Amino acid sequence: MKLLNRGFAHVRPTHLWMDWALANANETPFFTSMPEATLYLVEEDFWEEEDMIKKYYKKIFYQECLTVCDDETLWPILSNHEDFLLYFDMEFGTFVYDLLKTDLIAEKI
């Protein structure tokens, strides 16, 4: 087991997000009730969760929208990180363990 030099943001869609996603998906969504959460790796040491939300909410929102609909004109409009939190619940942690023996592979998207 290896301890990675990363923290994480656990991002779970709210019902507001699900309503938007079901109405605007390019394809039939794989979920109908509650989609699974997504983990985003972030810096290992951070002190304030709100600062982390402010720092990353635009990137996370972009990625989450893109997985549903590629027409950005249909995406919800966010004015700030507080709007983001209407669509997603977030939790943070600082310990990321790799339980596998194989090397991690990073793919740029």
C-alpha positions in Angstrom: 0.0 0.0 0.0 1.2 3.5 -0.9 0.3 6.9 0.6 -0.1 9.3 -2.3 1.0 13.0 -2.0 -2.5 14.2 -2.8 -5.7 15.2 -1.0 -9.1 14.7 -2.5 -12.4 16.4 -3.2 -15.4 14.1 -3.1 -18.1 15.6 -5.4 -21.6 14.2 -5.3 -24.4 15.7 -7.5 -27.5 17.1 -5.8 -31.1 16.5 -7.1 -30.9 19.9 -8.8 -27.9 18.6 -10.9 -29.7 15.4 -11.6 -32.8 17.2 -12.9 -30.6 19.3 -15.2 -28.6 16.3 -16.3 -31.7 14.1 -17.1 -33.2 17.0 -19.1 -30.1 17.8 -21.1 -28.0 14.7 -21.5 -26.5 13.9 -25.0 -27.3 10.2 -24.4 -29.5 8.4 -22.0 -27.8 8.8 -18.6 -26.6 5.7 -16.9 -28.3 6.9 -13.7 -32.0 7.5 -12.9 -31.9 8.2 -9.2 -28.4 9.1 -7.8 -25.3 9.1 -9.9 -22.0 8.1 -8.3 -19.7 10.6 -6.8 -16.5 11.7 -8.4 -13.1 12.1 -6.7 -10.8 14.9 -7.8 -7.2 14.8 -6.5 -6.0 18.1 -5.1 -3.0 19.3 -3.2 -2.2 17.3 -0.1 -2.0 20.1 2.4 -4.8 22.6 2.6 -6.4 24.4 5.6 -9.7 25.9 4.5 -12.3 23.9 2.5 -14.1 27.0 1.3 -10.8 28.2 -0.3 -10.5 24.8 -2.0 -14.1 25.1 -3.4 -13.4 28.6 -4.6 -10.1 27.5 -6.3 -11.6 24.4 -8.1 -15.3 24.8 -8.6 -15.1 26.1 -12.2 -12.8 23.3 -13.3 -15.0 20.7 -11.6 -18.2 22.2 -12.9 -16.8 22.2 -16.5 -15.8 18.5 -16.2 -19.1 17.4 -14.7 -21.2 19.3 -17.3 -19.1 17.9 -20.2 -19.8 14.4 -19.1 -23.5 15.1 -19.6 -23.9 17.6 -22.4 -21.3 19.1 -24.8 -23.5 22.1 -25.7 -22.2 24.8 -23.2 -25.2 27.0 -24.0 -27.4 24.5 -22.1 -25.2 24.4 -19.0 -26.4 26.0 -15.8 -25.0 29.5 -15.2 -22.9 29.9 -12.1 -22.2 33.3 -10.6 -19.9 32.0 -7.8 -18.9 29.0 -5.8 -22.1 29.2 -3.8 -24.1 28.5 -6.9 -21.9 25.5 -7.5 -22.9 24.2 -4.1 -26.5 24.1 -5.2 -25.6 21.5 -7.8 -22.9 19.5 -5.9 -22.1 18.5 -2.3 -18.4 18.4 -1.6 -16.2 16.8 1.1 -12.5 17.0 1.4 -9.8 14.7 2.8 -6.0 14.6 3.0 -5.2 10.9 2.9 -5.2 9.0 -0.4 -4.0 5.5 -0.3 -3.2 3.3 -3.3 -4.1 -0.3 -2.5 -2.9 -1.7 -5.8 0.6 -2.8 -6.6 0.5 -1.6 -10.2 1.7 1.9 -11.1 -0.7 4.8 -11.4 -1.2 6.0 -15.0 -2.2 9.6 -15.7 -4.1 10.4 -18.9 -4.4 14.0 -19.9 -8.0 15.0 -20.9 
